[in-house]
Amino acid sequence: MPRVCFQLRVDPDRLDEYRRRHAAVWPEMLRAIEASGRRNYSLFLRPDGLLIGYYETDSADRSDARLAASQVAAVWEEHMAELFIGGRADRSATILEEVFHLEDQLASKVHDPSEGDRE
C-alpha cells in the first residue's frame, strides 16, 4: 500500500486560523477525502509554518484524480489557499521520498546484526 508524505508552508501569521479550520473540517470534505481512498491521513504543523501531511492509499494517482474531480474539494482548496505560502495546497505540495519503513524491512528479511552496512 503506497504511503504518501508531503510538505507545504502555512503562512506563520495564519497558523491559528489554519488550526481553527482544521479543528472542524467540513463533513462533506471529510467524506470526499475518504471516498478518494485516503486512509490514516494526518497533518503535522511546526511553529514556523512547515506542514507535513501523511496518508495511505491504494493508488495516489487515483486518489488525486478523485479529489481533483470533487466540487467540494475544489471549494475547500480555494477556502484554504489564503493560508498557504504558494497558493492552493493541492497544486503546491512537495511529495517527499520515503527512504525507510521499519515494517517493510522487517518483513523482507530477518535482520542479522552481523550482516549489513556498518561503519
Secondary structure, 3 states (H helix, E strand, C coil): CCEEEEEEEECHHHHHHHHHHHHCCCHHHHHHHHHCCCEEEEEEECCCCEEEEEEECCCHHHHHHHHHCCHHHHHHHHHHHCCECCCCHHHHCEEECCCCCHHHHHHHCCCCCCCCCCC
